[in-house]
Amino acid sequence: AVMKILIGTKNKSKIEGAKKAFDMYFDNVEIVGINVNSNVSKQPVNDEIFKGSINRVNNLEEYVKENNIDFDYLISVESGIINLYDNWFIISVSYIKDKKGCTSFGTSSSYPVPNKYVSEIIKNDLSSVMNKIFKDHDLNKGSIDVLTHNKINRVDLTYESFVMALTKYMNKDLWSD
C-alpha cells in the first residue's frame, strides 16, 4: 500500500528532504505538497517557528477534512531565527501528526547568525538580508549552501529535522508518550 503524506508547503527542497526521511523508514511513500498558511510572521522568531509548524499541520488537517482526503501523516517544516544562550541561530523545525493524532517535533542542526544582522533579519527576512550580504552568490539554492560552501543544503536540514521527529514513531512505546 502507498503511504500518503501531505506536507504544508510547495517548496521543492522541503518536499525532497521530507521524502528522503520517510523513504528511510517506509516503502511506497507519496508526498504531496499543499500550500497552507503558517499564521506567523514572514520571518518566524523563537516560539513562532514551532507555532508556524503546528499551524501548517492544523491547516492541512482542515484541508483534508474539507476535501475528504485520506492520509497517513500530515507534516510541515518551518525555518526561523531562535535565541539560545544569548546567541541567535537559524533552525528548521518539523512537525508530524499521524491519523491517530500522535504528534512529534524534530529540529535540524542550527547555524549561528552574527548579532549585527539579527534585527534586520527579524524586520525583513533571512533571504533579503542574505541577498544583500552575498550579492555574488546564487542564493536560490538557500543560505546554508552559501554559508557552508555547498557542503550542506536545505534538503539536508529538512531531512535531518524529519528524521529527528520520526524517532517517536520508529520506536513506538519505548520513545513516545
SULCORJO-V87109 format. One record per helix or strand. SS is the DSSP state (helix for helix, strand for strand). FROM is the first residue (numbers start at 0). LEN is the number of residues. If there is no record, write none. Layout:
<<SS/FROM/LEN> <SS/FROM/LEN>>
This chain:
<<strand/2/5> <helix/11/14> <strand/28/5> <strand/43/2> <helix/46/20> <strand/72/12> <strand/86/12> <strand/102/5> <strand/110/3> <helix/114/9> <helix/125/8> <helix/142/5> <helix/153/17> <helix/171/4>>
